[in-house]
Amino acid sequence: MIAVIGLIIGAVVGLVLEPTVPTVLQPYLPIAVVAALDALFGGLRALLDGNFNDRVFLVSFLSNVVVAALIVFLGDQLGVGTQLSTAVVVVLGIRIFSNAAAIRRHLFKA
């Protein structure tokens, strides 16, 4: 219940304050969101499988975002930022859809 309240408060604060992302960080935001979604779906899958661990989830969440951002940063430094960004999105997308399929199988037994 605390998480839901925190989510609602965060959404309201975001809508009221209308924060902007600095131009320097804008290329990394979509990758960070996809990495966070990957961790979220992985955590939901673990929860449904009965082996959820909050520490593992937190470390997974933070490390996914940091590693994905570092890969995109490295790609920008090497001049192949869009190719590495695409690769990160593809890999994390595959993981998201794999976790979504496992969640679907668990929920609907199909």
C-alpha beads as a LAMMPS data file, in Angstrom:
LAMMPS data file: protein, C-alpha beads

110 atoms
109 bonds

1 atom types
1 bond types

-500.0 500.0 xlo xhi
-500.0 500.0 ylo yhi
-500.0 500.0 zlo zhi

Masses

1 110.0

Atoms # bond

1 1 1 0.000 0.000 0.000
2 1 1 2.897 2.356 0.711
3 1 1 4.221 1.853 -2.813
4 1 1 0.847 2.732 -4.344
5 1 1 0.605 5.883 -2.225
6 1 1 4.155 6.828 -3.210
7 1 1 3.326 6.243 -6.882
8 1 1 0.244 8.470 -6.657
9 1 1 2.152 11.217 -4.833
10 1 1 4.987 11.022 -7.366
11 1 1 2.568 11.249 -10.299
12 1 1 0.797 14.262 -8.793
13 1 1 4.084 16.038 -8.022
14 1 1 5.293 15.336 -11.571
15 1 1 2.119 16.727 -13.093
16 1 1 2.178 19.839 -10.910
17 1 1 5.901 20.660 -11.233
18 1 1 6.274 19.550 -14.885
19 1 1 9.987 18.706 -14.617
20 1 1 12.200 18.900 -17.696
21 1 1 15.038 16.579 -18.567
22 1 1 18.342 18.346 -19.276
23 1 1 19.363 18.185 -22.935
24 1 1 22.524 16.262 -22.050
25 1 1 20.496 13.432 -20.477
26 1 1 17.733 13.214 -23.094
27 1 1 19.382 10.456 -25.200
28 1 1 19.639 8.260 -22.103
29 1 1 16.098 8.632 -20.787
30 1 1 14.355 6.221 -23.219
31 1 1 17.014 3.583 -22.607
32 1 1 16.709 4.028 -18.846
33 1 1 12.920 3.655 -19.063
34 1 1 13.211 0.432 -21.088
35 1 1 15.801 -0.920 -18.627
36 1 1 13.528 -0.032 -15.705
37 1 1 10.587 -1.768 -17.414
38 1 1 12.749 -4.858 -17.848
39 1 1 13.494 -4.926 -14.123
40 1 1 9.831 -4.278 -13.315
41 1 1 8.596 -7.165 -15.451
42 1 1 11.339 -9.407 -14.045
43 1 1 10.273 -8.510 -10.520
44 1 1 6.628 -9.197 -11.305
45 1 1 7.572 -12.556 -12.795
46 1 1 9.612 -13.420 -9.704
47 1 1 6.717 -12.374 -7.483
48 1 1 4.315 -14.653 -9.335
49 1 1 6.855 -17.501 -9.271
50 1 1 7.138 -17.074 -5.513
51 1 1 10.839 -16.217 -5.359
52 1 1 10.774 -12.398 -5.205
53 1 1 13.551 -10.760 -3.225
54 1 1 13.397 -7.011 -2.700
55 1 1 17.175 -6.615 -2.596
56 1 1 17.625 -8.531 -5.826
57 1 1 14.904 -6.391 -7.421
58 1 1 16.500 -3.139 -6.288
59 1 1 19.975 -4.158 -7.450
60 1 1 18.552 -5.415 -10.754
61 1 1 16.585 -2.209 -11.268
62 1 1 19.519 0.100 -10.579
63 1 1 22.134 -1.976 -12.393
64 1 1 19.939 -2.359 -15.503
65 1 1 19.488 1.398 -15.740
66 1 1 23.160 2.178 -15.089
67 1 1 24.533 -0.480 -17.459
68 1 1 22.131 0.496 -20.242
69 1 1 23.055 4.177 -19.838
70 1 1 26.765 3.338 -19.827
71 1 1 26.427 1.305 -23.022
72 1 1 24.662 4.191 -24.744
73 1 1 27.264 6.638 -23.402
74 1 1 30.058 4.420 -24.720
75 1 1 28.300 4.248 -28.083
76 1 1 28.063 8.043 -28.166
77 1 1 31.768 8.340 -27.402
78 1 1 32.614 5.860 -30.174
79 1 1 30.275 7.522 -32.641
80 1 1 27.899 4.556 -32.873
81 1 1 25.370 5.703 -30.291
82 1 1 22.263 4.899 -32.318
83 1 1 23.427 1.376 -33.125
84 1 1 24.203 0.570 -29.491
85 1 1 20.964 2.205 -28.369
86 1 1 19.065 0.006 -30.798
87 1 1 20.935 -3.065 -29.567
88 1 1 20.112 -2.263 -25.936
89 1 1 16.435 -1.717 -26.747
90 1 1 16.269 -4.977 -28.725
91 1 1 17.899 -7.042 -25.978
92 1 1 15.835 -5.507 -23.202
93 1 1 12.711 -5.735 -25.366
94 1 1 13.269 -9.453 -25.830
95 1 1 13.640 -9.843 -22.067
96 1 1 10.498 -7.787 -21.420
97 1 1 8.430 -9.868 -23.828
98 1 1 9.882 -13.091 -22.397
99 1 1 8.901 -12.022 -18.883
100 1 1 5.484 -10.865 -20.131
101 1 1 4.920 -14.278 -21.725
102 1 1 5.859 -16.021 -18.472
103 1 1 3.513 -13.723 -16.537
104 1 1 0.723 -14.420 -19.022
105 1 1 1.302 -18.192 -18.728
106 1 1 1.227 -17.911 -14.953
107 1 1 -1.924 -15.793 -14.800
108 1 1 -3.974 -17.443 -17.543
109 1 1 -2.438 -20.941 -17.468
110 1 1 -1.985 -20.657 -21.239

Bonds

1 1 1 2
2 1 2 3
3 1 3 4
4 1 4 5
5 1 5 6
6 1 6 7
7 1 7 8
8 1 8 9
9 1 9 10
10 1 10 11
11 1 11 12
12 1 12 13
13 1 13 14
14 1 14 15
15 1 15 16
16 1 16 17
17 1 17 18
18 1 18 19
19 1 19 20
20 1 20 21
21 1 21 22
22 1 22 23
23 1 23 24
24 1 24 25
25 1 25 26
26 1 26 27
27 1 27 28
28 1 28 29
29 1 29 30
30 1 30 31
31 1 31 32
32 1 32 33
33 1 33 34
34 1 34 35
35 1 35 36
36 1 36 37
37 1 37 38
38 1 38 39
39 1 39 40
40 1 40 41
41 1 41 42
42 1 42 43
43 1 43 44
44 1 44 45
45 1 45 46
46 1 46 47
47 1 47 48
48 1 48 49
49 1 49 50
50 1 50 51
51 1 51 52
52 1 52 53
53 1 53 54
54 1 54 55
55 1 55 56
56 1 56 57
57 1 57 58
58 1 58 59
59 1 59 60
60 1 60 61
61 1 61 62
62 1 62 63
63 1 63 64
64 1 64 65
65 1 65 66
66 1 66 67
67 1 67 68
68 1 68 69
69 1 69 70
70 1 70 71
71 1 71 72
72 1 72 73
73 1 73 74
74 1 74 75
75 1 75 76
76 1 76 77
77 1 77 78
78 1 78 79
79 1 79 80
80 1 80 81
81 1 81 82
82 1 82 83
83 1 83 84
84 1 84 85
85 1 85 86
86 1 86 87
87 1 87 88
88 1 88 89
89 1 89 90
90 1 90 91
91 1 91 92
92 1 92 93
93 1 93 94
94 1 94 95
95 1 95 96
96 1 96 97
97 1 97 98
98 1 98 99
99 1 99 100
100 1 100 101
101 1 101 102
102 1 102 103
103 1 103 104
104 1 104 105
105 1 105 106
106 1 106 107
107 1 107 108
108 1 108 109
109 1 109 110
